[in-house]
Amino acid sequence: MAARRSAADKSAAENPGVSRGRTRIATLALVGAVVIGALAAGTAAQAQTKIRVGKAQAQTFAFIPADVGAETGLFKQRGLDLEIASFAGDARLLQALAADAIDIA
């Protein structure tokens, strides 16, 4: 008996870029949450908290809030030391995440 495929399964099979778009949206939401959390903190922490962010490519649109916050010093004002690293693609980014070399991908 042939199993029925849902419309979502058919759509994902026909268009593999759909899951990549969802991953980018999720990444953007995560970076946005970090930025909002950093800005919402009322006072700067006494010790700098280091957060290591990894990007698959150097110029990724999803990480613009992190880049702007790091360049303007918004994170430092709130006690966060943001370290941004660029990798040569998704595979190396995931290797760094698995090796605990970065905190956020």
CORURFEN-V587124 format. One record per residue. RES is the residue in one small letter. SS is DSSP state (H for helix, E for strand, L for the rest). PSI is psi in whole degrees, 0 to 359 (none if undefined). Layout:
res=<RES/RES>
ss=<SS/SS>
psi=<PSI/PSI>
This chain:
res=<m/a/a/r/r/s/a/a/d/k/s/a/a/e/n/p/g/v/s/r/g/r/t/r/i/a/t/l/a/l/v/g/a/v/v/i/g/a/l/a/a/g/t/a/a/q/a/q/t/k/i/r/v/g/k/a/q/a/q/t/f/a/f/i/p/a/d/v/g/a/e/t/g/l/f/k/q/r/g/l/d/l/e/i/a/s/f/a/g/d/a/r/l/l/q/a/l/a/a/d/a/i/d/i/a>
ss=<L/L/L/L/L/L/H/H/H/H/H/H/H/H/L/L/H/H/H/H/H/H/H/H/H/H/H/H/H/H/H/H/H/H/H/H/H/H/H/H/L/L/L/L/L/L/L/L/E/E/E/E/E/E/E/L/L/L/L/L/H/H/H/H/H/H/H/H/H/H/H/H/L/H/H/H/H/L/L/E/E/E/E/E/E/E/L/L/L/H/H/H/H/H/H/H/H/H/L/L/L/L/L/E/L>
psi=<133/132/143/140/136/167/325/320/317/318/317/324/324/334/87/346/348/314/327/321/321/323/319/320/317/320/317/318/320/315/320/321/321/317/314/318/321/321/333/341/129/316/157/141/153/320/142/129/123/127/124/118/133/138/142/326/159/319/76/124/327/339/14/318/321/318/314/316/322/318/325/351/12/322/319/323/331/11/22/131/101/120/117/127/138/139/166/62/172/322/315/327/315/326/316/323/318/328/4/33/341/157/322/135/none>
